[in-house]
């Protein structure tokens, strides 16, 4: 009984995902994540503390 229940929810979720992707403007998650990481990297570089002159490592 467990495998039938799991299969039903998997198939129902897949069908809903296909319907949403075909009928609505769903954003490309990979592109959104890459843009967010790029922006975070730029902000980090902009506000990073400057390195100490003279080497700094012991």
N, C-alpha and C positions, 0 to 999 in steps of 0.2 A: 504493500500500500504506500510505503514511503517514496519509492522510486516513481510511482505514478503521480503523486502529489508534487514532487520536485519537478518532474518533467512538465506538468501542467503549468506551473508558475514560470518556468524557463521559457516555454513556448509562448505563453501569454505575454510575458515581458518583451520577448523578441518581436512579436507581432505589433505590440504597442510602439516599440522603438522604430520599427519600419514605417508605421503609419505617421508618426510624428515627423520623422526625417523627410518623408515625401510631401507632407502637406503644410509644414511650418518651416520658417526660416531658423533652423537650429544652428547656433554658432559652431565653428570648428574649434573644438576644445584644445587640440594640439597647438593651433595658432595662438589662441588666447593665452595659454600657459607660456609659450615661447616669448610672446610680447611682454608678459608680466615679468618673467625672469630677466629679460633684457633691460627693462626699465629699472628693476631692483638693482641690477648690477651697475647701471649708470649712476643711480642715486648713491650707492655704496662708494663708488670711486670718487664721487664729488665731495662726499662728507667724511671721507677717511682721514684719520689723523696723519699729518706728515711724518715721514720717517725721521728719526733723530740723526743728526750729522755725527760722523765719527764711527760708524759701524754698528754700535748698539748691542751686538751679540756678544755674550761672554765667552 
